[in-house]
Amino acid sequence: MPTLAITNFNIVAATLGGFVTLFSLVSYLLKEHYYLSEPLISLFGGIIFSPHALNWIKPLEYARGSEQNLDTITLTFSRLVLDVQLVIAGIQLPSKYLRTEWKPLAMLLGPGMTAMWVSSSLLVWAMVPHISFLHALAVGACITPTDPVLSNSIVKGKFADKNIPKGLQSIIIAESGTNDGLGYPFLFFALYLIKYVTFGGAGQPGGARKAMGYWFGETWGYIIILGALYGVVVGWGAKELLHWAEEKKYVDRESFLVHAITLALFIAGTCSMIGSDDVLASFIAGNVFNWDDWFRTESLDDSLQPTIDMLLNLSIFMWYGAVAPWPSFAHNDIIPIYRLIFLAILVLLFRRIPFVFAARSTLPQIEDKWQALTAGFFGPIGVSAIFYLYTTVEFCNEVTVNGVVRDDAARLAEITRILVWFLCICSIVVHGLSVPFGKLGYHLPRTLSGKIVPPDSDPEPPEPLHPVRMLNRVVRVGKVLFRKGKRRQREDHRPQDDFVPEPFRIGGSVISSEPTQSGVTPANASDHVPQASSSTSPDTHAADIQSSKYV
């Protein structure tokens, strides 16, 4: 007898499949007409299906009731999405981009990330009661990297093509792709000092010397440098192997196109096995893989990568909407909700905009102040922040005394969880709505001024001529002028004894103004009219006169 099988897997499959299907039916309308971003839409979808609303998605049940397992799932899911997104971002850049544009990238990644880290940490330190500066540095490091997924609202689509120069789009992609992997030094500088210095290094002896040794040796040497070299080697090797297989006709079209996605999965697995920075390795491997611009040009008309990109975006932000600690934002012993909202406003305004605006003269991709404000504003907080949040939580769980998590480490994990989640959600909402609200603010006053016209005001000027109609008029006028010029040229070269004065038309006949020198009378003057004039029909002449009005 048939029975209902309302299992978690079936519910998740039906919910995710139904949501993506419904979204795809109106995706062009939402993204290209209303300029709404995929992360914003899927975040609201996750909230609706979460345990706080319909309770169709039950993350804690999937983790078997363990908060630690749920943290591990979210960390792994975020890392997977980052690796795939960053390989695709590296492929999107022009050929040899990291070498040709290293100076502006160095400015954004060196002083730029440092300024974002310090400013964010100072704001957290000022707004969160009873927080140490080292804890504020750890929270600031989590929100320092910019997110490549949320940046897509100004680097992809109709709005980006019309309003954002290609050079600025490329530098935003390159920065967001690179700084995601470079967040480790900022984060672990604070984490190692917290582990080995605060609380007198209880349970973790070694002091500041050991902390800095780990920071230089493990973080910079093993994680950053090794991860970058690994990305170069894997990306170059994958490019050469694919070239060889293509020349030998060993690879079919489907396998050729999926190569970038499988490369991301390979790096995510192997680089994490050796404990290095797979996020940085993925972006560098993607750019090296497309070093000669061959793969990007060969896959320009392919829709596989954008399709996978969309599925990952919708899935990860639906998951975020379901697992975010919504009740904790209003009910916690870390920070009141009004301070939390004010902190989010300050972070969005002062985390990145001041530095980019001040350094715009050193960035050739930024041409004016408005572009500097745009590039400074669109440094969103997203998937990378959640990744570093759970990296921090995982690190804090290892700071123990007699098998119990140390008090300062447990408090840091709680502070980071609340602050980073709230700032990430605010960034998703603000950056997801900034483009549609910006377009609304631009068009609404013009629309109202067109509808509400004072009675004594002058009428509006006529609508500008359409470019195609203007071109047609120019062509017609040019033809008229060309025919007149040819006619005058023939008249200038006519022999003097055959000179006939310019005739004029009355009705349908042509009457000469006076007898010609050769003795031709007006009665038979039409037989001696120049060929250019006699061959001109009344309709053609009327058309010439009509066309000459547009000169």
N, C-alpha and C positions, 0 to 999 in steps of 0.2 A: 504494500500500500504506500503511495507517495506520501512523504512527510516533508515538512518545512525544515530547511537547513539554514537557520539564521545565525551563521557563524561570523566571527570577526572578519575573517578573510572575505567572505561574500559581501558583507556590509561595506568594507573598505573598497573593494573592487567596484561595486555598484555606485558608491558615492563618488569616488574619483572619476570613474568613467562617465557617469552622468553629468558631473560638473564640467569636465573638459568638453564633452559633447555640446552641452548648452552654451558654454563660453565660445566655442569655435563657430557657432551659428551667427554670433553677433560680434566676433572678434574684430573684424575690420571696422565696424561702426564704433566700437568702444575705443580702439587704439588710434585710428586714423582720423576720426571725426571729433570724438570727445577727448582724445589724448590721455586716456586712462591707462595706467601701466598694469602689466600682468601681475607683478607682486602685490599691488594694492588690491586688485580684484580677488586674487586667490587668498590673501590674508583674511579678507572679510568672509570669504567662503569657509575658510578654516574655523573662524570664530562661530559661524552659524552651525557648523556640524560638530563643534567641540562639545566636551562634557558640560560646558557652561550654558549651552543652548539646546540643540536637538539631541545631543549625546549619541551621535552616529559614529563618530571617531573617538575611540577610547585609548589614548596613548598609554596610560598607566597599566591597563590590562594587557596590552601587547608586551610590556616590559615585565609582566608577571608580578605586578605590584611593587616593584623595586624602583625607587627614585634614582639609584645609581645606574641601574640598567637603562632607564629612560634617558639619563644624561649621556650614556655611552652611545645609544642609538642616535640621539640628536647630533652628537659630535661626529659620528661616522657619516651620517647622512649629509651634514654640512660639508665635510671634507670631500666627499665624493662629488657633490655639486660644484664646489670650488674648482676641483681638479679638471672636470670636464669643461666648465665655463672658461677657465684660464687657458687651456689648450686652444679652444676656439677663438678666444680673444687674441692670443699670440699669432694665430694664422691670419686673422683679419688685418693685421698691420702691414704696411707696405714692406717691400723687400729691404732687408738689412736695416730695419728701423732702429733697433737698439744700438747699432754702431753709428748711424748717421745723426741721430738725435740724442746722443748721450749727454750733451751739456744741459739742455732743459730738463731732461729726466733726472740728472744728478742734482739739479737745484730743487726739484720737487721731492726727491727721495731722501736727500740729506737734510738740508735746512728746513725743507717743507714738512717732512714727517716729524722732525724734532720739534718744530714750532707747534704743530697740531697736538703732539703728545704733551708738551709742557702746558699749553693753554687749556687743554681738556682736563689735565690733572689739577691745575690751579682752580678751575671752576668747580670740579668735584670736591676738592678740599675746602673750598669756601662755602659750598651749599649744603654739604652733608654734615650733620652734627657729629662731633666726637669721632672723627675719622683721622687716622694718621696719614702723614704725607706719603709714606711708602705704599699704603693701601690705595691712596688716590692715584699714585703713579701706575699701579697695576690696572686700575679701572680705566685710566686715560689711555693706556697702551692698547686695551681691547678695542676702543673706538677710534683709534688713530688710522688704521687702513681704510681706504675708500672701497666701496663695493662695486664690482664690475656689472653685477646684475641690475642694480637700481640705476646705474649710470646709463643704461640702454635707452632711457627716455629722451636723452639729448644726443645720443650717438647713433641711433637707429630710427627709421621711420620717416614719415613725411615732414614732421616738424624739424627733425635734425637736418634733413636735406635742404630745407628752405632757409633755416635760420642759423645753423652752426657750420662754420667753415670746416672743410675736410681736415686741415691741419690741426685745428683745435679738437676735433673728434678723435683723431689718432693719438694725440698726447694724453687725452683723458683716458682712453682705453689702455695705453701703455702704462700710465701712472697707476691706475686702479689694478692692473694685472700684476705689476711688480711689487707695489707696497703691501699687497696681501701676504706675500711670503716674507716680507721684511719686517713684519710686526713682532717676530720672535725676540730680537735683541731688546726692544723697548719693554716687552712684557717680562722677560726673564731677568732683566736687570733688577726690577723690583722684586720678583718672586724669589730670587736667590738671596737677596738681602733680607727679606722677610723670614726666609727659612733659617738662615745661619746667623742672623744678627739680632732680630727682635726677640723679645722674651729671653734674652741672654743666650739665644741659640739652644733653648731647651730641647733635648732629644736629638739635636742636630749639631754636633760640635764642629768647629772649624773657623767660625768667625767670618769677618769681611774678606780676609785673604782667600779663603776657600770659595766664597761666593763669587769673587771676581775671577778666580781661576776657572771655575765652571763657566762663567759668562763668556770669557774670552775663548777658552779652549773648546767647550762643548757647543755653546750657542753659535758663536761666530765661525769657528773652525769646522765643526762636524755638521751642524745643521744648515748654516747659510752657505758657506763656501762649497762644501761637498754637495749640497742640494743643487746649487747652480751648475757645478761641473757635471753632475749626473744628468741634469736637463740638457746641457749642450751635447753630451755624448749620445744620449738616447735619441734626441731630436735629429741630430746629424745622421746617425746610423739608420733611423727610420726613413729619412729622406733618400738616402743613397739606395737602400734596399727597394724602396718603391720605384725609384727611377729605373733600377735594373729590371725589376719585374715588369714594368710598363714597356721597356724597350724590347724585352723578350716575349711580350704578349702573353705573360703568364697570369695576369690579374684581370678579373672582369670589372665591369663598371661599378657594381654594387660593393664589392670588396674594396675598390679604390676609394669610394666616397666615405666608407665607414672607418677608414684608416685613422683619422684624427680622433674619433671616439675611442677606439681600441687602444690608441696610444695613451690617452688620458687614463684609462683603466689600468694599463700596464704600469704606468708611473705611480698611480695611487697605491698599487699593491706592493711593488718592489721597493720604492723609495721609503715607504712606511716600514717595511720589514727591517731595513737597516737603520731606522730611527732618524732619518734625515728629513729635510724640508720638502715634502712632496708638492706643496702649494707653489713655492717658488720654482721648483723643477718643472712643473707642468707648464707654467707660462713661458719659461725660457725654452723648453722643448718645442712648444707650439711655434714660437717665433723662428727658431733655428730650422724647424721642419719646413717652414715656408721661406727660408732665407733667399732663395732665388725667385720667389713669387710664382713658382710653377704650380704648386698645389692649389693656391687660391684662385688663380686664373682658370685652372682646369675645372674647378668646382663652383664657379660663379653662378651657374644656372641650377645648381643643386639645391634641393629643399630639405635634405636629410638633416644637416647640422642645425638649421633654424627650427626644425620640427622637434628634435631632441632637446634643444635649448628651451623651447616653449614648455615641453612636458616636465622638464626638471624645474623650471621656474614655478609652474603651477603647483607641482607636488611639494616642493620644499616650503613654499610660503603657506600652503594649506596646513602643512605639518606645524609650522611656527604658530599659526593662528590657533591650533588645537592644543599645543603644549605650553604656550606662554603662561606665566604665573599671574593671571589677571587679578585674582583677589589680593595678591600680595602687594600690588601697587598702592592700594588704599589702606591696607591693614598690615603694617609691619612696624618694627621698632628701630628701623634704620633712618628713615627720612619721611616727613609728612608729605602728603600728596601735593599740596600747593608748592612746596619747595621742589618737588620732583618735576612738576610742570615748568616752573621757572628755570630749573637747571636745563631742561631740554631746550627751551627757547634760547638760553645763553649759549649752549653748545652749538646749536645750529647756526647761530649768528657769528660767534667768535672763535670757533674751532679752526676754521680754514680760510674764511673770506679775507681777514686782515692780511695774512701772509701773501696770498696769491695777488691781492690788489697791490701790495707794496712791491712785490717782485715781478710785476708785469713787464717791466722794461727789460728784464733778463730772459723773458720767454717769448721768442719770436712768433709763436703761434697765436699769441694774444695781441690783437691789433689796437684795441681801444679799452676804455674803462668799463664799458658795458660787457664786453667779452670777459674781462677780468672778474667782474662780479658774477657772471654766469659760471665761469670755470671754478670760482671759489665756492659758490653755493652748491654746485652739483658734485660734492664729494660725499656721497651718502654713506650711512651706517647700515650694514645689512648682514649678509651671510658670513662674511669674514669676522664681524664682531661676535656673532654667536659661536663661531668656531673657536675664537680665542677665549670667549667666556667659559666654555666647557673645558678647554685646555687648562685654564686657571683652576676650575673646580677640581679637575682630575689631579692637578699638582697639589692643591691644598689637602686633598684626602690622603696624600702620602706624607704630610708633615705631622707626625704623630709623636706622642710621649707615652711609652708603655702600652702601645697598641691603640691609643685613643687619639683622635684628631685634636691637635692643639687648639686652644681657644681662639687665638688670633687668626689662625688659618681658617677655622670654621666661620668666624665673623667675616673674613675677607670673601669667602665663597658666597655667603648670603648677600653681602653688599654688592658684589659683582653681578650676581644673578638678577637682583632687582633693578639696578641702575642700567646695566647693559641691555636687558630686555626692553625696558621702557624707552630708552634712547633709540634703540633699533626700530621699535614700532612707530615712534614719533617720526623718525626719518622716512620710513616706508610711506606713511600717510602724507607727510609734508612734501616730499619729493615726488610722490605719485600724483599729487593734486596741483603741484606748482605750475605745470605746463597748461592744464585746462583753465585754471584760475587766471594765469597770465594772459591767455588768449581771450578770456571773458572780459578781463579788465581793459584790454585793448579795444575790443569790438563794441562793448556795451555803450560807452560814451558816444561813439560815432553813430551807433544805431539810434540812440535816444535823440541826439542832435538832428538826425535826419527825420525823425518822426515828429518832434516838437519844434516847430519853426514859428517865431513870432510873426504876427500879421504884417508889421511894418518892415520886416527884414527883406533884404534883397533875395531874389531867387538864386538857388544854387547854380553854379556853373554847369554847363552840359557835361555829360559823362565823356571821359576821354575816348577818342576813337580807338577801336579795336586794332591791334597791330596788323592783322591780316587785311582788313579793309584799307588801312592806311597804305600798306604795301601795294595793293591793287590800284589805288589812286595814283601813287607815284609812278607805277608802270604805265598807266594810261597817259599821264601827262608827259612822261618821257617819250612815248611813241608819237604824240602830237608834235612835240618839239623836234624830234628826229625828222619827221616828214616835212615840217616847215624848213628845217635847215637844208635838207636835200633839195627842196624846191628852189630856195634862194641860190644854192650853189649852181644849179643848172641855169638859172637866169643870169648869174654873173658871167658864165662862160659862153653865153649865146652870142653869135656874131652880131655886129652892130647893125648891118643891113636887114637882119631878120628880127630886129627889136620890135616887140609888141608890148604896149603898156599893160600893166596888171588889170585884168578884167574884173568887173564886179557883177554880182548876180542880182537880177530882179525877177522874182518869181522863178520860173523854170528856164529862162533864157539867159544867155551871156551876152552883154553889150559892151563893146570896147569904148573907152572914154574918148578916143579921138582916132582919126584915120592914121594908119601906119605909114612909115616912110616908104615902104615898097608899093604904095598905091592901093592897098587893099581897103575897101570900103567897109563901113560898119555892117553892111548887109551880109557880107561873106566873112566877117571877122571870126566867126566861130570855126571856120575851116583852118584858121592859122593860129588858134589858141595853143599855147605850149602844151606838150603832151601831159605834163603833170597836172595841169588844171583841167584839161578836157577829160581826162580819165577819172576825175573825181566826181562821183555821183552825188546827187543832192543828199542822200542819206548819210554818206560818209562825211560830207562837209558839215552837216548838222551835228554828227557825232563829235567831229573835231571841235566845233564851237562849244558843245556841251562839256567835253572833256577839259577844254582850256579854262573853264570856270574854276577848276580845282588847283590851278597853278598858284 
